[in-house]
């Protein structure tokens, strides 16, 4: 008995539900529910948790930022996460197939695919640079330690000098402490300090050009690492969720081991407490600043991966009766807790570095690529056995990036396979995965040129910005108001065995859409043209950025107009109404789950043989549903057709 209960927990069964053999043999399922949770954690917990959240927290009031951050998590993050998981799990379809719920809105699914394509292209380039740094750390001395390299300039000024290093590791820390005052004086005397890690990043790794339009040459070492990244992603997804579900046991858990090792090392360093104080000291007056609330809402929204299509895709491989309500809470809280934990790791090391430079922590704090590939690597050079810490740090970045990249690629592959849906393409899903990986590699080649970093940041700032907010808002409106909130709540109850808690019903209908609208308004008001250090992007490049952002959003009206034109009806209003109605195929994928109003044959000639008891029970359920719908008269769904959703 205990063994059966444990098996039920692993498979995510809803408490009180009878055991069901609801494996989707044609499409596939997760091996067990732990695989889904680890994959979703790996998807949600990405590079942004390490290189964006700690800096945002520090800049927006330290500990005071935690208050709006967790408020936004409760009222926007978790509800949207639960909505997307339940949406994909109920239909067992990817980000395109789920829009049978209201075919006119299928453009939202195409928008999600466009966003995932953009992110997948540049995200793997970031991973490949982490691979490059990882390989470069396999040495006795990190190449960005000193200023005596061919690529260094006269303005280079390192935190470590060759004369300050003894041959024994025991003397390294002591010599650095005694020489800290001299280093600080040099820093003050420099009009502009350029660190060896910054020059290594700009002049050796990137060989950065002077303009976004000046592509220069392809950086072959980075191109090679990009090929390695895509090969790793492809091999991990070669059998779809069956193979990636096994890989995530390592890729989703080992980053926490590395974070803990770096945390323990960091807090034992001199100056670490100062760095952590900068990170956490509350500045309560900032809590009244609208920008702080806007940053909190935006960080929650983007960090959880809402509206990318990945959550819907991952949930579509769940078994129908999996408790995705529980999963959404576990994954969302884990994601946010990881962000907070990563802040301790980052700021303990930065505090140590600031202490040795005798400068304020704010002068060494950074975010994005500047933190991952300049500030943090420079701080690591101060540590004894620095190559070891560098290897661990970049290996962690690689794993964090791969966890997200797996889901981005699987989102695109699943959407293509589900949309075509033939037996051949399902059997040859590996071919589709390989094809998408090859296209992704080729599209990423321009980002490995000398102007690649400019394009990478342009895509990061525009490809997945306000467009995600619009997509998410339209998704909420479609499910809650076009399809109908009562019908959707009933669908969730049929799947989970209990209705969504009233808190989530209120959030889905009112609170979350309002917060999403607030994020959109905030994004527009706070918009500033992108810059990279002192480089100001030209107008034509910003226009390309806006086109990328709009390309995903424009999928929605274009497909809506197409669907309306193809729908039945003599007037525009009739066509509009018919295009919004749920497709006859909307509902659970397996026939054994199509109970109630989903149980009736959807078209002539369909015959389904069922046990007598089950058939009688479902007829009773149908009658109850029809009576309820007739009395409530909600959402235009009071007809007594065999398929009310049609």
Secondary structure, 3 states (H helix, E strand, C coil): CHHHHHHHHHCCECCCCCCCCCCCCCCCCCCCHHHHHHHHHHHHCCHHHHHCHHHHHHHCCCHHHHHHHHHHHHHHHHHHHHHHHHHHHHHCCCCCHHHHHCHHHHHHHHHHHHHHHHHHHHHHHHHHHHHHHHHHCCCCCCCCCCCCCCCCCCCECCCCCHHHCCCCHHHHHHHHHHCHHHHHHHHHHCCCCECHHHHHHHHHHHCCCCCCCCCCCECHHHHHHHHHHHHHHHHHCCCCHHHHHHHHHHHCCHHHHHHHHHHHHHHCCCCHHHHHHHHHCCCHHHHHCHHHHHHHHHHHHHHCCCCCCHHHHHHHCCCCCECHHHHHHHHHHHHHHHHHHHHHHHHHHHHHHHHHHCCCHHHCCCCCHHHHHHHHHHHHCCCCCHHHHHHHHHHHHHHHHHHHHHHHHHHHHHHHHHHHCCHHHHHCHHHHHHHHHHHHHHHHHHHHECCHHHHHHHHHHHCCCHHHHHHHHHHHHHHHHHHHHHHHHHHHHHHHCCCCCHHHHHHHHHHHHHHHHHHHHHHHHCCCCCEECCEECCHHHHHHHHHHHHHHHHHHHHHHHHHHHHCCCCCHHHHHHHHHCCCCCCCCCCHHHCCHHHCCCCCCCCCCCCCHHHHHHHHHHHHHHHHHHHHHCCCCCCCCCCCCCC
